[in-house]
């Protein structure tokens, strides 16, 4: 999978393998790797290897929120051990800056990277030490953010690519995460939201069925009727007759 923002993988215990595009890197305890935006990557556990722990820092665009995940092994990648923290604004730009210095080929990037990462990790530990409530898991926060986006834009012709871009994930990866959290696909959820909105509009006789269809994001009233009947077991016309 890939994201449209920077990530840092830091190894807390033992070692793991991180595959970036077609190159496999071995990371040992205390080492970290910066994953640039758009770079396909995955964690890999060596055969018969010990479990390991990594911490992932995400820097999604202009957001100051960082997600931390502790992964004990590959099978436990989708863990609920995620914490949202608010980082100081200065750290928002440190990772892109380190990456730019690395690409410049100048040797001082190593010192800049070490200093920047030490400051980042120290700040994170300080923030975590005063955190009392774990709050929602990262998957739950992802669902909540996606649901808010749909609530604001359901009237538009929303695509998976648009929602995934807003969330900062590749379409396939986001689709998998959403279904794992919500139990249904992103489009099934979108249809449920639209149908619930349509039910409220159908209670007003001043709206024609085609108008209701347009107002909840369906340009084709026939398709709207199909979706409505599939979810409610009745047509929009029948629903209106029973409700009024």
N, C-alpha and C positions, 0 to 999 in steps of 0.2 A: 504494500500500500504506500501512499505518499500523501503529503499535506502541502498546503500553500504557505506554510510558515516554518520558521526555524525550530528545530528540536535539539535537545542535548540528552545524550544517554550517558549516565554516570554509573559505574559499577561499584556497588557497596560491598558485595561479598563474592568470593571465588572468581570465576571468569565466565564470559559468554562470547558468542560469535555474533557479529553484526554484519549483515549483508547489505551493502549499498550498491544499487544497480547490480552489476555482475561481479563485484569485488567483495571478498569475504575478509573481515577484519577480526582479529582476536583482541578482546579487551579484558584486562585483568583488573583486580581490585585496586581502586584508586584512580583508574584511567577513565577518560571521557571521550566522547565523539560528538562533533557538531554535525547534524544532518541538515543540509540546505533545503530550502523550499523546492518542491517538485521532484525530490530524489526518492526513488522507490527503495524501501528498506524493510528489513524484518530481523527479529532476534532469532538466534539459533542456538540450541543446546547441544554440546558435543555428545556423541554416543557414549553411554555408560558414564557420563560426566556427573558431577555433583550438581545439586540445585544451585541457583545463583540469585542474587538480588540486584536489581538495577533501579535507578531513579530516572524518570523522564521529565524533562522540563520543556513545556510547550510555550512558544511565543507567537500567538496568533494575531498578526497584524498590529493594529493600534491598541489592542487590549493589554491590560496590565495583569491579566489573570494567567497564572501558571498552574498546570495540572501535574501532580506527582503520582506516579504509579510504582509500586514495589512488586516486581514479578519474580516469583520463586522458581518458576520453570515455564517452558513454552506452553504446556497444556493449561496453565493458569494465567495466560496472558490477559484474558478479559476478566480482570479482577475488579472488585469494588473498592480496593485500597487506593482510592483517588481522593485528593484533597485540593480544594481551590484556595489559593492564597493571593493576596494583593501585594505585588512587588513594588518597591520604590521606582518612580519613573526613570531614574538613571539606568536601571538594569534592562529597560526595554530595548535599548539600542546597543548594549554591550556585545551581544552575540553577532549581529550583522557586522559590527565594527571589527570584531576578531576575525570573522570570515574574510572581510575585505583585506585586512592586513596579511592574512595567509595567502590570498590570491596574488598579492603584490610581490611575493617572493622574498620579502625582507625578513631577516632573521629575528627581528625584535618581536614578531608576532607571537613567539613562544612565551616570552615574558609577559606580554599583554594578555595572552590567553590564561596563563596560570594566575596572574593577579586578578583578572576579571572573574574567573571561575571561583577563586577562593572567596572573593567578596560576595558573589552571588550565593554560594552555598552557605556562607556565614549568615547572610541576611535571611535566607529561607529557614535555617535552623532557629534563628531568633524569632521569626514569625510563628513557626510551629510550636515553640515553647510556650507561647501565650494563648494558643488556640485551645478552646475548651470543648466546643461542640463540633462533632465531625460533619454535621449537616448532611445534605444529599450526596449520594455517590456521584462519581463523574458521569456514569451512564445516565443517571436520572437527570443530571443537569443538562446533558446533551439533549435528552428527550424534551425537557422543559423549554430549552432554547429553540429547538426545531418546532415545537408546538406553538410557541409565540410567533414565530415567523409565519407559520401557516395561518394562524388566527388573523394576522394583519394582511395577508396576501391571498387568501383563498379565492377571492373574486377574480384574480388574475390567472392566466394559463401558466401555472407553476410546473417546472420540470425538475427532475431529480438532480440534474447538473446545477441548476440555480440554487437549490436548497443546500446541496453539498458544498458549493462554493461559499455560500454564506456561513456555513458551519466550519469551513476550513479543512474539509476532507475530500478525498477522491470519491466519486459517486459510488463505486462498488463497496468501498470500505464503510462509508457512511450508511449505505443501505443495509449492510450486514449489522452494524452496531444498532441502528434504529430498530430493526426487527427483533434483535436479541433483547432489547430493553422493553419495547412496547408490545411485543408478541404478535404484531401484524406489520405488514409492509408500510412504507411511507405513503404509498398511493391509496391503500385501503384506509389509512388514517385520514388522509386528505378527503376522501369520499365521505367518511363518517362525519367530518366537520361540516362539509358542504350540505349534506342531507339534513343535519340538525338545524342549520341556518335556514334551509328551504322550508322545513316544517313550520317555523315561526312566520315566514312570509306567506305561506299557504293559508294561514289563519285569517289573512286579510283578503276579502273577495275583490279588492280593487286591483290586485295583481293578476295578470294572465299567467298561464303556465310557462309560456316562453319568456316572459319578463322575470319570473322567479328563477328560471334556468340561467338566464344571463347574470342575474344579481348574485348568484352563488358560484359563478365561474365556469358554467357549461355553455359553450357557444352552440351546441347541438341539443335542442330540447328533447329529441328522441333518445339520445344517449343519456341525458339527465333522467328521463323517465325509467330507463332500464336500470340505472344505478339505484335510483330511489326505490324501485320495486324490489330489487335484490336485497336491499338492506332493511326495508320495512315490511316486505311481503304484501305491499299494496301499491297501487299507482298514485301519483300526485293528485289526480282528479278524485279518486276514491277516498284518499286521506282527507281532502278538503271537505267532501260531502259529509263524512263521519264527524269531522271536527266542528263544522258550522251548524 
